[in-house]
């Protein structure tokens, strides 16, 4: 798929040193991951990373963390407590 974006010429001049297509793809992948719409495997495929570690480094650099609420923490803590109680 190709998408065309029109920019003023002075902005284009400022962005000439940036691979704008790649950067836009990175921003989309990070945002979709952040929202929970795609997982790390999809990010890796979208950006053609060679390893999951490269993917995780990218996500960290972009501050693309999945939301983790206090409720999530409570549920995880309860699940761990339940597992430990059965042993």
N, C-alpha and C positions, 0 to 999 in steps of 0.2 A: 504494500500500500504506500502511496505517496501522498503527502500533504504539502500544499503550498502556503507560505506565509508571506504577506507583503509587509515590508519594513521601510521606514524612511531611509534614504541613502546615508545619512550621517550615522544612523544606528548600525547599518550594514558595515560601514567603515570600522566602527568600534568592535564589531564582532568577527572581523575577518580572520583573526588568529585563533578563533574558537571553532571546533567542529560542532556547529550548531545543531545539526541533525542528531548527532550522537548525544549531545547534552540534553536535548528535548526528550529523547527516548529514555535517558537516565532519570530525568525528572518525573516522567510518567510512570516508570517502573517503581521508583521509590514511593511516589504518592499512592499508587495502587496497593503496594505492599503495606504501607502505613495504615491504610484504610481497611486492611484485611481482605481485600478482593482477590489478591494473588499471594502465593507463597514464595519462599526463597527459590524453589526449583523453577518456578515460572520466571522470576527475575533473572536467574542464571541463563535460562534459554533466551529470553528477550535480549539480553545484553551480550550473549555469547561468551560468558566467562568460562574459563577452563576448569575451575574447581569451585566447590561450595565455599571454600575459605575466601576465595576472591570475591564471591558474592557477599559473604558476611562482612568483609572489609568495606566493600562498597556501601552496604546498608548502614554500617556504623558511621562511615564518613558523611553520609547523607542524613544522619540522625533519623533514620527510618526504623523506628521501633514499633512493634505491635503494642497496642494499648493493653496495659495490665493494671486492673483496678484493685482496690482493696478487697472487693468481693471475690475477684479471681484468686487473690492471695489466701483469703479465708477458705475458699473451696479447696485449693491445693493443700493447705495446711490440714484440713479435715481429712482429705483423702490419704495423706501421709500418715496421720494419726490412726486412721482405720486400718491401713496396711500393717503398721507396726503392732497394733493391738492383736492382730490375727496370728502373729508369729510366736 
